Amino acid sequence: MCTAFAKGKGCAWVIEDRISGRLLGTIRFNRIDNHSRWAEVGYETHPSVWGRGFMTEAVKAVTRCGFDGFSLNRIEAWTLPGNVASDRVLEKAGFRYEGTLYQKAWFKNAFHDFRMFGCLASEAPISTQNPYRPSKN
């Protein structure tokens, strides 16, 4: 990520507990295409905090940062079939399931399908805690 960040092609954040400072996970833009104004988001959390809303909060914040801070038009993410919890995180953060890319990638000695999700700046929910965009009231 350091190399990608230096080239303006990616960046990452650490997610930590506000009180204890304990590492909970990471979230990042794996790829950023500044010309076409899109990025791919990826994330992981420690199993001890699964289902507690930390990642949904992080995806919402990074998505807002991507749209408002980086002037992106589209942010996409993929999950592996069967990862219902990660699908749910993306949906709760305003992403829409767009389809499955069959045998998209080779890892762990097999081809894997990717469930693709996308979120457009024009369709993204506006956070009430968004420091970048003034209230429309």
N, CA, C and O atoms as CSV, one atom per row, in Angstrom:
chain,resi,resn,atom,element,x,y,z
A,1,MET,N,N,0.828,-1.198,0.000
A,1,MET,CA,C,0.000,0.000,0.000
A,1,MET,C,C,0.865,1.252,0.000
A,1,MET,O,O,0.463,2.277,-0.552
A,2,CYS,N,N,2.041,1.190,0.606
A,2,CYS,CA,C,2.909,2.376,0.606
A,2,CYS,C,C,3.296,2.769,-0.810
A,2,CYS,O,O,3.307,3.954,-1.145
A,3,THR,N,N,3.611,1.795,-1.638
A,3,THR,CA,C,3.967,2.068,-3.027
A,3,THR,C,C,2.763,2.618,-3.785
A,3,THR,O,O,2.884,3.585,-4.538
A,4,ALA,N,N,1.605,2.000,-3.584
A,4,ALA,CA,C,0.383,2.467,-4.261
A,4,ALA,C,C,0.033,3.887,-3.829
A,4,ALA,O,O,-0.360,4.708,-4.658
A,5,PHE,N,N,0.173,4.178,-2.546
A,5,PHE,CA,C,-0.149,5.516,-2.041
A,5,PHE,C,C,0.791,6.560,-2.644
A,5,PHE,O,O,0.353,7.633,-3.058
A,6,ALA,N,N,2.078,6.240,-2.690
A,6,ALA,CA,C,3.060,7.179,-3.234
A,6,ALA,C,C,2.762,7.514,-4.693
A,6,ALA,O,O,3.068,8.615,-5.150
A,7,LYS,N,N,2.171,6.575,-5.422
A,7,LYS,CA,C,1.829,6.789,-6.829
A,7,LYS,C,C,0.410,7.320,-7.014
A,7,LYS,O,O,-0.021,7.537,-8.146
A,8,GLY,N,N,-0.326,7.533,-5.914
A,8,GLY,CA,C,-1.704,7.998,-6.004
A,8,GLY,C,C,-2.655,6.933,-6.504
A,8,GLY,O,O,-3.715,7.253,-7.042
A,9,LYS,N,N,-2.291,5.661,-6.336
A,9,LYS,CA,C,-3.078,4.546,-6.868
A,9,LYS,C,C,-3.810,3.751,-5.791
A,9,LYS,O,O,-4.524,2.804,-6.123
A,10,GLY,N,N,-3.661,4.097,-4.520
A,10,GLY,CA,C,-4.328,3.375,-3.439
A,10,GLY,C,C,-3.984,3.997,-2.103
A,10,GLY,O,O,-3.067,4.813,-2.012
A,11,CYS,N,N,-4.705,3.621,-1.073
A,11,CYS,CA,C,-4.413,4.087,0.286
A,11,CYS,C,C,-5.132,3.173,1.279
A,11,CYS,O,O,-6.055,2.443,0.915
A,12,ALA,N,N,-4.699,3.225,2.521
A,12,ALA,CA,C,-5.271,2.337,3.533
A,12,ALA,C,C,-5.424,3.055,4.862
A,12,ALA,O,O,-4.715,4.017,5.157
A,13,TRP,N,N,-6.365,2.565,5.656
A,13,TRP,CA,C,-6.599,3.066,7.002
A,13,TRP,C,C,-6.655,1.888,7.961
A,13,TRP,O,O,-7.063,0.789,7.587
A,14,VAL,N,N,-6.246,2.126,9.191
A,14,VAL,CA,C,-6.370,1.146,10.262
A,14,VAL,C,C,-7.634,1.494,11.038
A,14,VAL,O,O,-7.923,2.665,11.283
A,15,ILE,N,N,-8.378,0.469,11.420
A,15,ILE,CA,C,-9.585,0.668,12.229
A,15,ILE,C,C,-9.241,0.237,13.646
A,15,ILE,O,O,-8.825,-0.897,13.884
A,16,GLU,N,N,-9.421,1.162,14.582
A,16,GLU,CA,C,-9.093,0.829,15.968
A,16,GLU,C,C,-10.244,1.215,16.882
A,16,GLU,O,O,-11.064,2.073,16.554
A,17,ASP,N,N,-10.283,0.565,18.029
A,17,ASP,CA,C,-11.274,0.873,19.045
A,17,ASP,C,C,-10.980,2.271,19.591
A,17,ASP,O,O,-9.844,2.567,19.961
A,18,ARG,N,N,-12.001,3.128,19.643
A,18,ARG,CA,C,-11.803,4.512,20.085
A,18,ARG,C,C,-11.325,4.605,21.529
A,18,ARG,O,O,-10.601,5.534,21.887
A,19,ILE,N,N,-11.726,3.653,22.353
A,19,ILE,CA,C,-11.380,3.721,23.772
A,19,ILE,C,C,-10.049,3.032,24.062
A,19,ILE,O,O,-9.153,3.634,24.653
A,20,SER,N,N,-9.921,1.783,23.653
A,20,SER,CA,C,-8.724,1.006,24.003
A,20,SER,C,C,-7.575,1.177,23.012
A,20,SER,O,O,-6.424,0.908,23.352
A,21,GLY,N,N,-7.874,1.623,21.786
A,21,GLY,CA,C,-6.841,1.713,20.767
A,21,GLY,C,C,-6.506,0.372,20.134
A,21,GLY,O,O,-5.570,0.278,19.340
A,22,ARG,N,N,-7.264,-0.669,20.480
A,22,ARG,CA,C,-7.015,-2.016,19.957
A,22,ARG,C,C,-7.314,-2.071,18.458
A,22,ARG,O,O,-8.315,-1.520,18.000
A,23,LEU,N,N,-6.439,-2.739,17.696
A,23,LEU,CA,C,-6.626,-2.903,16.263
A,23,LEU,C,C,-7.838,-3.797,16.001
A,23,LEU,O,O,-7.917,-4.916,16.509
A,24,LEU,N,N,-8.784,-3.288,15.200
A,24,LEU,CA,C,-9.992,-4.050,14.867
A,24,LEU,C,C,-9.970,-4.549,13.430
A,24,LEU,O,O,-10.591,-5.566,13.119
A,25,GLY,N,N,-9.260,-3.842,12.546
A,25,GLY,CA,C,-9.219,-4.245,11.156
A,25,GLY,C,C,-8.564,-3.183,10.296
A,25,GLY,O,O,-7.943,-2.241,10.789
A,26,THR,N,N,-8.725,-3.365,8.988
A,26,THR,CA,C,-8.190,-2.402,8.028
A,26,THR,C,C,-9.197,-2.207,6.909
A,26,THR,O,O,-10.051,-3.058,6.663
A,27,ILE,N,N,-9.084,-1.084,6.246
A,27,ILE,CA,C,-9.897,-0.789,5.066
A,27,ILE,C,C,-9.025,0.022,4.119
A,27,ILE,O,O,-8.199,0.826,4.552
A,28,ARG,N,N,-9.217,-0.197,2.825
A,28,ARG,CA,C,-8.325,0.459,1.885
A,28,ARG,C,C,-8.973,0.613,0.516
A,28,ARG,O,O,-9.924,-0.087,0.170
A,29,PHE,N,N,-8.435,1.539,-0.240
A,29,PHE,CA,C,-8.691,1.575,-1.673
A,29,PHE,C,C,-7.560,0.772,-2.294
A,29,PHE,O,O,-6.424,1.240,-2.372
A,30,ASN,N,N,-7.876,-0.442,-2.735
A,30,ASN,CA,C,-6.874,-1.300,-3.357
A,30,ASN,C,C,-6.345,-0.695,-4.640
A,30,ASN,O,O,-5.159,-0.798,-4.952
A,31,ARG,N,N,-7.236,-0.065,-5.375
A,31,ARG,CA,C,-6.895,0.580,-6.634
A,31,ARG,C,C,-7.676,1.868,-6.756
A,31,ARG,O,O,-8.844,1.946,-6.375
A,32,ILE,N,N,-7.024,2.862,-7.284
A,32,ILE,CA,C,-7.690,4.127,-7.606
A,32,ILE,C,C,-7.321,4.466,-9.045
A,32,ILE,O,O,-6.146,4.460,-9.411
A,33,ASP,N,N,-8.328,4.759,-9.854
A,33,ASP,CA,C,-8.101,5.215,-11.220
A,33,ASP,C,C,-8.548,6.670,-11.257
A,33,ASP,O,O,-9.736,6.964,-11.388
A,34,ASN,N,N,-7.582,7.577,-11.141
A,34,ASN,CA,C,-7.897,9.009,-11.082
A,34,ASN,C,C,-8.485,9.532,-12.382
A,34,ASN,O,O,-9.335,10.422,-12.359
A,35,HIS,N,N,-8.049,8.997,-13.509
A,35,HIS,CA,C,-8.570,9.452,-14.800
A,35,HIS,C,C,-10.064,9.140,-14.932
A,35,HIS,O,O,-10.853,10.007,-15.308
A,36,SER,N,N,-10.443,7.902,-14.623
A,36,SER,CA,C,-11.848,7.502,-14.735
A,36,SER,C,C,-12.630,7.724,-13.440
A,36,SER,O,O,-13.837,7.490,-13.388
A,37,ARG,N,N,-11.939,8.173,-12.406
A,37,ARG,CA,C,-12.542,8.545,-11.114
A,37,ARG,C,C,-13.304,7.392,-10.461
A,37,ARG,O,O,-14.456,7.550,-10.058
A,38,TRP,N,N,-12.649,6.226,-10.361
A,38,TRP,CA,C,-13.236,5.098,-9.648
A,38,TRP,C,C,-12.169,4.468,-8.761
A,38,TRP,O,O,-10.970,4.661,-8.965
A,39,ALA,N,N,-12.635,3.712,-7.775
A,39,ALA,CA,C,-11.732,2.992,-6.872
A,39,ALA,C,C,-12.386,1.687,-6.449
A,39,ALA,O,O,-13.601,1.514,-6.534
A,40,GLU,N,N,-11.540,0.778,-5.990
A,40,GLU,CA,C,-12.013,-0.493,-5.443
A,40,GLU,C,C,-11.689,-0.503,-3.958
A,40,GLU,O,O,-10.543,-0.283,-3.565
A,41,VAL,N,N,-12.694,-0.757,-3.136
A,41,VAL,CA,C,-12.498,-0.806,-1.692
A,41,VAL,C,C,-12.387,-2.265,-1.236
A,41,VAL,O,O,-13.071,-3.147,-1.756
A,42,GLY,N,N,-11.526,-2.492,-0.273
A,42,GLY,CA,C,-11.372,-3.809,0.345
A,42,GLY,C,C,-11.209,-3.640,1.842
A,42,GLY,O,O,-10.790,-2.580,2.307
A,43,TYR,N,N,-11.531,-4.662,2.593
A,43,TYR,CA,C,-11.488,-4.534,4.055
A,43,TYR,C,C,-11.445,-5.900,4.719
A,43,TYR,O,O,-11.765,-6.922,4.112
A,44,GLU,N,N,-11.041,-5.890,5.981
A,44,GLU,CA,C,-11.125,-7.072,6.834
A,44,GLU,C,C,-11.155,-6.630,8.296
A,44,GLU,O,O,-10.578,-5.611,8.673
A,45,THR,N,N,-11.840,-7.425,9.095
A,45,THR,CA,C,-11.891,-7.168,10.537
A,45,THR,C,C,-11.552,-8.448,11.288
A,45,THR,O,O,-11.661,-9.554,10.759
A,46,HIS,N,N,-11.141,-8.264,12.525
A,46,HIS,CA,C,-10.860,-9.402,13.386
A,46,HIS,C,C,-12.181,-10.103,13.711
A,46,HIS,O,O,-13.178,-9.434,13.984
A,47,PRO,N,N,-12.204,-11.435,13.688
A,47,PRO,CA,C,-13.461,-12.166,13.955
A,47,PRO,C,C,-14.126,-11.823,15.285
A,47,PRO,O,O,-15.337,-11.988,15.427
A,48,SER,N,N,-13.358,-11.351,16.255
A,48,SER,CA,C,-13.948,-11.039,17.565
A,48,SER,C,C,-14.900,-9.852,17.516
A,48,SER,O,O,-15.671,-9.649,18.454
A,49,VAL,N,N,-14.865,-9.055,16.429
A,49,VAL,CA,C,-15.766,-7.899,16.327
A,49,VAL,C,C,-16.747,-8.019,15.170
A,49,VAL,O,O,-17.430,-7.049,14.840
A,50,TRP,N,N,-16.827,-9.194,14.548
A,50,TRP,CA,C,-17.786,-9.401,13.473
A,50,TRP,C,C,-19.202,-9.155,13.982
A,50,TRP,O,O,-19.529,-9.505,15.116
A,51,GLY,N,N,-20.031,-8.561,13.151
A,51,GLY,CA,C,-21.447,-8.372,13.476
A,51,GLY,C,C,-21.734,-7.212,14.405
A,51,GLY,O,O,-22.860,-7.083,14.884
A,52,ARG,N,N,-20.762,-6.368,14.674
A,52,ARG,CA,C,-20.969,-5.259,15.600
A,52,ARG,C,C,-21.053,-3.901,14.907
A,52,ARG,O,O,-21.154,-2.874,15.579
A,53,GLY,N,N,-21.013,-3.880,13.577
A,53,GLY,CA,C,-21.217,-2.646,12.832
A,53,GLY,C,C,-19.975,-1.818,12.563
A,53,GLY,O,O,-20.065,-0.774,11.918
A,54,PHE,N,N,-18.814,-2.259,13.041
A,54,PHE,CA,C,-17.595,-1.485,12.818
A,54,PHE,C,C,-17.277,-1.329,11.340
A,54,PHE,O,O,-16.946,-0.233,10.886
A,55,MET,N,N,-17.375,-2.426,10.582
A,55,MET,CA,C,-17.003,-2.349,9.177
A,55,MET,C,C,-18.016,-1.554,8.368
A,55,MET,O,O,-17.632,-0.830,7.449
A,56,THR,N,N,-19.296,-1.670,8.685
A,56,THR,CA,C,-20.286,-0.856,7.979
A,56,THR,C,C,-19.972,0.623,8.181
A,56,THR,O,O,-20.025,1.404,7.230
A,57,GLU,N,N,-19.648,1.010,9.404
A,57,GLU,CA,C,-19.292,2.399,9.699
A,57,GLU,C,C,-18.044,2.810,8.911
A,57,GLU,O,O,-17.988,3.913,8.367
A,58,ALA,N,N,-17.056,1.934,8.853
A,58,ALA,CA,C,-15.812,2.245,8.138
A,58,ALA,C,C,-16.050,2.367,6.634
A,58,ALA,O,O,-15.523,3.280,5.999
A,59,VAL,N,N,-16.839,1.457,6.057
A,59,VAL,CA,C,-17.108,1.512,4.612
A,59,VAL,C,C,-17.867,2.798,4.276
A,59,VAL,O,O,-17.576,3.442,3.268
A,60,LYS,N,N,-18.823,3.170,5.100
A,60,LYS,CA,C,-19.546,4.425,4.871
A,60,LYS,C,C,-18.594,5.618,4.898
A,60,LYS,O,O,-18.674,6.497,4.040
A,61,ALA,N,N,-17.695,5.650,5.878
A,61,ALA,CA,C,-16.766,6.778,6.012
A,61,ALA,C,C,-15.788,6.842,4.843
A,61,ALA,O,O,-15.534,7.919,4.302
A,62,VAL,N,N,-15.242,5.699,4.456
A,62,VAL,CA,C,-14.279,5.681,3.357
A,62,VAL,C,C,-14.974,5.993,2.031
A,62,VAL,O,O,-14.387,6.642,1.165
A,63,THR,N,N,-16.196,5.543,1.867
A,63,THR,CA,C,-16.962,5.859,0.663
A,63,THR,C,C,-17.189,7.365,0.567
A,63,THR,O,O,-16.996,7.958,-0.494
A,64,ARG,N,N,-17.597,7.980,1.668
A,64,ARG,CA,C,-17.793,9.437,1.678
A,64,ARG,C,C,-16.492,10.149,1.362
A,64,ARG,O,O,-16.477,11.107,0.588
A,65,CYS,N,N,-15.400,9.687,1.954
A,65,CYS,CA,C,-14.093,10.274,1.687
A,65,CYS,C,C,-13.745,10.140,0.206
A,65,CYS,O,O,-13.221,11.077,-0.396
A,66,GLY,N,N,-14.030,8.993,-0.372
A,66,GLY,CA,C,-13.754,8.777,-1.785
A,66,GLY,C,C,-14.528,9.725,-2.682
A,66,GLY,O,O,-13.979,10.284,-3.631
A,67,PHE,N,N,-15.802,9.904,-2.379
A,67,PHE,CA,C,-16.629,10.781,-3.207
A,67,PHE,C,C,-16.319,12.256,-2.963
A,67,PHE,O,O,-16.148,13.023,-3.910
A,68,ASP,N,N,-16.249,12.643,-1.714
A,68,ASP,CA,C,-16.106,14.062,-1.394
A,68,ASP,C,C,-14.653,14.523,-1.335
A,68,ASP,O,O,-14.341,15.633,-1.765
A,69,GLY,N,N,-13.771,13.693,-0.815
A,69,GLY,CA,C,-12.371,14.077,-0.675
A,69,GLY,C,C,-11.529,13.773,-1.901
A,69,GLY,O,O,-10.629,14.542,-2.237
A,70,PHE,N,N,-11.809,12.656,-2.580
A,70,PHE,CA,C,-11.013,12.235,-3.732
A,70,PHE,C,C,-11.730,12.517,-5.057
A,70,PHE,O,O,-11.173,12.257,-6.124
A,71,SER,N,N,-12.944,13.039,-5.001
A,71,SER,CA,C,-13.755,13.351,-6.196
A,71,SER,C,C,-14.002,12.140,-7.090
A,71,SER,O,O,-14.022,12.257,-8.315
A,72,LEU,N,N,-14.191,10.967,-6.464
A,72,LEU,CA,C,-14.497,9.772,-7.241
A,72,LEU,C,C,-15.950,9.801,-7.693
A,72,LEU,O,O,-16.794,10.431,-7.055
A,73,ASN,N,N,-16.232,9.128,-8.780
A,73,ASN,CA,C,-17.601,8.969,-9.258
A,73,ASN,C,C,-18.159,7.602,-8.897
A,73,ASN,O,O,-19.364,7.454,-8.695
A,74,ARG,N,N,-17.289,6.602,-8.815
A,74,ARG,CA,C,-17.728,5.226,-8.565
A,74,ARG,C,C,-16.755,4.544,-7.622
A,74,ARG,O,O,-15.540,4.717,-7.716
A,75,ILE,N,N,-17.320,3.764,-6.712
A,75,ILE,CA,C,-16.519,2.902,-5.843
A,75,ILE,C,C,-17.111,1.513,-5.961
A,75,ILE,O,O,-18.327,1.335,-5.889
A,76,GLU,N,N,-16.244,0.532,-6.142
A,76,GLU,CA,C,-16.725,-0.842,-6.270
A,76,GLU,C,C,-16.025,-1.748,-5.276
A,76,GLU,O,O,-14.964,-1.426,-4.740
A,77,ALA,N,N,-16.649,-2.885,-5.048
A,77,ALA,CA,C,-16.115,-3.890,-4.134
A,77,ALA,C,C,-16.591,-5.254,-4.606
A,77,ALA,O,O,-17.581,-5.356,-5.331
A,78,TRP,N,N,-15.893,-6.292,-4.196
A,78,TRP,CA,C,-16.326,-7.647,-4.535
A,78,TRP,C,C,-16.280,-8.506,-3.288
A,78,TRP,O,O,-15.506,-8.261,-2.362
A,79,THR,N,N,-17.126,-9.511,-3.290
A,79,THR,CA,C,-17.123,-10.513,-2.224
A,79,THR,C,C,-17.102,-11.888,-2.879
A,79,THR,O,O,-17.412,-12.035,-4.061
A,80,LEU,N,N,-16.737,-12.872,-2.103
A,80,LEU,CA,C,-16.806,-14.248,-2.580
A,80,LEU,C,C,-18.202,-14.793,-2.321
A,80,LEU,O,O,-18.795,-14.481,-1.289
A,81,PRO,N,N,-18.741,-15.594,-3.226
A,81,PRO,CA,C,-20.062,-16.189,-2.996
A,81,PRO,C,C,-20.097,-16.901,-1.637
A,81,PRO,O,O,-19.172,-17.626,-1.271
A,82,GLY,N,N,-21.175,-16.675,-0.912
A,82,GLY,CA,C,-21.336,-17.278,0.410
A,82,GLY,C,C,-20.935,-16.368,1.555
A,82,GLY,O,O,-21.238,-16.668,2.710
A,83,ASN,N,N,-20.260,-15.262,1.262
A,83,ASN,CA,C,-19.874,-14.329,2.318
A,83,ASN,C,C,-21.012,-13.328,2.528
A,83,ASN,O,O,-20.911,-12.154,2.173
A,84,VAL,N,N,-22.077,-13.826,3.106
A,84,VAL,CA,C,-23.303,-13.044,3.285
A,84,VAL,C,C,-23.062,-11.828,4.170
A,84,VAL,O,O,-23.644,-10.770,3.933
A,85,ALA,N,N,-22.216,-11.963,5.180
A,85,ALA,CA,C,-21.958,-10.847,6.093
A,85,ALA,C,C,-21.297,-9.679,5.355
A,85,ALA,O,O,-21.651,-8.523,5.587
A,86,SER,N,N,-20.353,-9.968,4.482
A,86,SER,CA,C,-19.692,-8.901,3.738
A,86,SER,C,C,-20.635,-8.285,2.703
A,86,SER,O,O,-20.599,-7.077,2.468
A,87,ASP,N,N,-21.476,-9.117,2.088
A,87,ASP,CA,C,-22.512,-8.576,1.190
A,87,ASP,C,C,-23.378,-7.576,1.950
A,87,ASP,O,O,-23.690,-6.499,1.442
A,88,ARG,N,N,-23.758,-7.936,3.154
A,88,ARG,CA,C,-24.640,-7.099,3.973
A,88,ARG,C,C,-23.963,-5.775,4.347
A,88,ARG,O,O,-24.597,-4.720,4.327
A,89,VAL,N,N,-22.671,-5.839,4.689
A,89,VAL,CA,C,-21.914,-4.618,4.998
A,89,VAL,C,C,-22.008,-3.642,3.828
A,89,VAL,O,O,-22.311,-2.463,4.012
A,90,LEU,N,N,-21.746,-4.146,2.632
A,90,LEU,CA,C,-21.772,-3.285,1.447
A,90,LEU,C,C,-23.161,-2.722,1.192
A,90,LEU,O,O,-23.306,-1.535,0.898
A,91,GLU,N,N,-24.179,-3.561,1.303
A,91,GLU,CA,C,-25.547,-3.093,1.076
A,91,GLU,C,C,-25.939,-2.030,2.093
A,91,GLU,O,O,-26.569,-1.037,1.728
A,92,LYS,N,N,-25.584,-2.214,3.351
A,92,LYS,CA,C,-25.907,-1.233,4.394
A,92,LYS,C,C,-25.152,0.074,4.192
A,92,LYS,O,O,-25.586,1.129,4.655
A,93,ALA,N,N,-24.014,-0.003,3.495
A,93,ALA,CA,C,-23.215,1.199,3.218
A,93,ALA,C,C,-23.636,1.879,1.918
A,93,ALA,O,O,-23.020,2.866,1.516
A,94,GLY,N,N,-24.678,1.368,1.252
A,94,GLY,CA,C,-25.199,2.023,0.059
A,94,GLY,C,C,-24.751,1.415,-1.258
A,94,GLY,O,O,-25.027,1.977,-2.318
A,95,PHE,N,N,-24.064,0.275,-1.216
A,95,PHE,CA,C,-23.639,-0.395,-2.444
A,95,PHE,C,C,-24.761,-1.278,-2.971
A,95,PHE,O,O,-25.612,-1.757,-2.221
A,96,ARG,N,N,-24.735,-1.475,-4.276
A,96,ARG,CA,C,-25.754,-2.293,-4.943
A,96,ARG,C,C,-25.069,-3.490,-5.605
A,96,ARG,O,O,-24.027,-3.342,-6.243
A,97,TYR,N,N,-25.658,-4.669,-5.448
A,97,TYR,CA,C,-25.148,-5.870,-6.116
A,97,TYR,C,C,-25.369,-5.700,-7.614
A,97,TYR,O,O,-26.479,-5.389,-8.045
A,98,GLU,N,N,-24.313,-5.904,-8.417
A,98,GLU,CA,C,-24.388,-5.680,-9.859
A,98,GLU,C,C,-24.262,-6.960,-10.675
A,98,GLU,O,O,-24.516,-6.951,-11.879
A,99,GLY,N,N,-23.877,-8.046,-10.045
A,99,GLY,CA,C,-23.741,-9.302,-10.777
A,99,GLY,C,C,-22.523,-10.086,-10.339
A,99,GLY,O,O,-21.723,-9.619,-9.529
A,100,THR,N,N,-22.394,-11.279,-10.881
A,100,THR,CA,C,-21.278,-12.154,-10.541
A,100,THR,C,C,-20.341,-12.286,-11.729
A,100,THR,O,O,-20.774,-12.547,-12.852
A,101,LEU,N,N,-19.072,-12.106,-11.474
A,101,LEU,CA,C,-18.034,-12.328,-12.483
A,101,LEU,C,C,-17.494,-13.735,-12.229
A,101,LEU,O,O,-16.810,-13.978,-11.235
A,102,TYR,N,N,-17.805,-14.652,-13.133
A,102,TYR,CA,C,-17.462,-16.056,-12.938
A,102,TYR,C,C,-15.981,-16.304,-13.202
A,102,TYR,O,O,-15.418,-15.853,-14.199
A,103,GLN,N,N,-15.375,-17.033,-12.279
A,103,GLN,CA,C,-13.963,-17.411,-12.335
A,103,GLN,C,C,-13.069,-16.204,-12.619
A,103,GLN,O,O,-12.175,-16.265,-13.463
A,104,LYS,N,N,-13.320,-15.128,-11.916
A,104,LYS,CA,C,-12.616,-13.852,-12.111
A,104,LYS,C,C,-11.151,-13.912,-11.690
A,104,LYS,O,O,-10.300,-13.283,-12.320
A,105,ALA,N,N,-10.849,-14.663,-10.630
A,105,ALA,CA,C,-9.484,-14.616,-10.105
A,105,ALA,C,C,-8.989,-15.992,-9.688
A,105,ALA,O,O,-9.763,-16.875,-9.317
A,106,TRP,N,N,-7.686,-16.141,-9.761
A,106,TRP,CA,C,-7.020,-17.379,-9.367
A,106,TRP,C,C,-6.271,-17.127,-8.067
A,106,TRP,O,O,-5.357,-16.303,-8.031
A,107,PHE,N,N,-6.644,-17.821,-7.004
A,107,PHE,CA,C,-5.878,-17.812,-5.762
A,107,PHE,C,C,-6.245,-19.054,-4.966
A,107,PHE,O,O,-7.304,-19.646,-5.172
A,108,LYS,N,N,-5.359,-19.441,-4.056
A,108,LYS,CA,C,-5.528,-20.675,-3.273
A,108,LYS,C,C,-5.779,-21.880,-4.176
A,108,LYS,O,O,-6.602,-22.743,-3.872
A,109,ASN,N,N,-5.038,-21.920,-5.313
A,109,ASN,CA,C,-5.066,-23.047,-6.260
A,109,ASN,C,C,-6.421,-23.309,-6.908
A,109,ASN,O,O,-6.747,-24.451,-7.231
A,110,ALA,N,N,-7.203,-22.263,-7.096
A,110,ALA,CA,C,-8.503,-22.436,-7.760
A,110,ALA,C,C,-8.962,-21.091,-8.338
A,110,ALA,O,O,-8.522,-20.028,-7.899
A,111,PHE,N,N,-9.851,-21.164,-9.325
A,111,PHE,CA,C,-10.518,-19.967,-9.822
A,111,PHE,C,C,-11.691,-19.654,-8.899
A,111,PHE,O,O,-12.347,-20.561,-8.386
A,112,HIS,N,N,-11.949,-18.368,-8.694
A,112,HIS,CA,C,-13.036,-17.946,-7.803
A,112,HIS,C,C,-13.927,-16.938,-8.499
A,112,HIS,O,O,-13.459,-16.079,-9.247
A,113,ASP,N,N,-15.236,-17.057,-8.236
A,113,ASP,CA,C,-16.212,-16.084,-8.706
A,113,ASP,C,C,-16.170,-14.869,-7.789
A,113,ASP,O,O,-15.870,-14.998,-6.602
A,114,PHE,N,N,-16.469,-13.695,-8.329
A,114,PHE,CA,C,-16.568,-12.467,-7.551
A,114,PHE,C,C,-17.992,-11.941,-7.676
A,114,PHE,O,O,-18.513,-11.795,-8.782
A,115,ARG,N,N,-18.618,-11.656,-6.539
A,115,ARG,CA,C,-19.901,-10.950,-6.513
A,115,ARG,C,C,-19.562,-9.458,-6.496
A,115,ARG,O,O,-18.969,-8.964,-5.537
A,116,MET,N,N,-19.938,-8.746,-7.554
A,116,MET,CA,C,-19.555,-7.341,-7.693
A,116,MET,C,C,-20.630,-6.403,-7.150
A,116,MET,O,O,-21.825,-6.593,-7.379
A,117,PHE,N,N,-20.171,-5.394,-6.429
A,117,PHE,CA,C,-21.026,-4.358,-5.863
A,117,PHE,C,C,-20.482,-3.005,-6.297
A,117,PHE,O,O,-19.272,-2.845,-6.460
A,118,GLY,N,N,-21.357,-2.043,-6.483
A,118,GLY,CA,C,-20.932,-0.704,-6.855
A,118,GLY,C,C,-21.751,0.360,-6.157
A,118,GLY,O,O,-22.891,0.129,-5.754
A,119,CYS,N,N,-21.152,1.526,-6.021
A,119,CYS,CA,C,-21.831,2.684,-5.439
A,119,CYS,C,C,-21.400,3.905,-6.240
A,119,CYS,O,O,-20.207,4.148,-6.421
A,120,LEU,N,N,-22.373,4.668,-6.716
A,120,LEU,CA,C,-22.103,5.876,-7.489
A,120,LEU,C,C,-22.254,7.114,-6.609
A,120,LEU,O,O,-23.090,7.147,-5.706
A,121,ALA,N,N,-21.450,8.113,-6.878
A,121,ALA,CA,C,-21.520,9.351,-6.103
A,121,ALA,C,C,-22.921,9.948,-6.145
A,121,ALA,O,O,-23.405,10.483,-5.147
A,122,SER,N,N,-23.573,9.855,-7.308
A,122,SER,CA,C,-24.907,10.452,-7.463
A,122,SER,C,C,-25.987,9.685,-6.711
A,122,SER,O,O,-27.082,10.209,-6.509
A,123,GLU,N,N,-25.701,8.465,-6.296
A,123,GLU,CA,C,-26.686,7.644,-5.598
A,123,GLU,C,C,-26.324,7.362,-4.146
A,123,GLU,O,O,-27.110,6.754,-3.420
A,124,ALA,N,N,-25.151,7.794,-3.717
A,124,ALA,CA,C,-24.682,7.477,-2.368
A,124,ALA,C,C,-25.496,8.218,-1.321
A,124,ALA,O,O,-25.845,9.384,-1.501
A,125,PRO,N,N,-25.797,7.526,-0.220
A,125,PRO,CA,C,-26.488,8.219,0.873
A,125,PRO,C,C,-25.597,9.320,1.446
A,125,PRO,O,O,-24.383,9.145,1.552
A,126,ILE,N,N,-26.187,10.432,1.809
A,126,ILE,CA,C,-25.435,11.534,2.400
A,126,ILE,C,C,-25.449,11.356,3.909
A,126,ILE,O,O,-26.509,11.285,4.531
A,127,SER,N,N,-24.265,11.285,4.484
A,127,SER,CA,C,-24.133,11.107,5.931
A,127,SER,C,C,-24.474,12.403,6.645
A,127,SER,O,O,-24.128,13.487,6.177
A,128,THR,N,N,-25.156,12.289,7.784
A,128,THR,CA,C,-25.448,13.475,8.581
A,128,THR,C,C,-24.193,13.943,9.315
A,128,THR,O,O,-24.155,15.066,9.820
A,129,GLN,N,N,-23.159,13.089,9.380
A,129,GLN,CA,C,-21.911,13.453,10.044
A,129,GLN,C,C,-20.822,13.769,9.023
A,129,GLN,O,O,-19.642,13.764,9.372
A,130,ASN,N,N,-21.178,14.036,7.806
A,130,ASN,CA,C,-20.232,14.261,6.727
A,130,ASN,C,C,-19.568,15.639,6.872
A,130,ASN,O,O,-20.246,16.662,6.783
A,131,PRO,N,N,-18.261,15.668,7.093
A,131,PRO,CA,C,-17.591,16.966,7.243
A,131,PRO,C,C,-17.341,17.674,5.921
A,131,PRO,O,O,-16.970,18.848,5.918
A,132,TYR,N,N,-17.537,16.992,4.796
A,132,TYR,CA,C,-17.214,17.554,3.499
A,132,TYR,C,C,-18.381,18.269,2.827
A,132,TYR,O,O,-18.168,19.218,2.073
A,133,ARG,N,N,-19.594,17.835,3.086
A,133,ARG,CA,C,-20.742,18.365,2.363
A,133,ARG,C,C,-21.678,19.086,3.332
A,133,ARG,O,O,-22.092,18.496,4.330
A,134,PRO,N,N,-22.019,20.340,3.064
A,134,PRO,CA,C,-22.942,21.057,3.956
A,134,PRO,C,C,-24.360,20.474,3.880
A,134,PRO,O,O,-24.748,19.868,2.881
A,135,SER,N,N,-25.096,20.667,4.927
A,135,SER,CA,C,-26.471,20.202,5.002
A,135,SER,C,C,-27.312,20.896,3.920
A,135,SER,O,O,-27.072,22.054,3.581
A,136,LYS,N,N,-28.298,20.168,3.388
A,136,LYS,CA,C,-29.182,20.720,2.346
A,136,LYS,C,C,-30.386,21.434,2.971
A,136,LYS,O,O,-31.266,21.886,2.238
A,137,ASN,N,N,-30.449,21.546,4.272
A,137,ASN,CA,C,-31.588,22.199,4.934
A,137,ASN,C,C,-31.518,23.690,4.841
A,137,ASN,O,O,-32.401,24.383,5.347
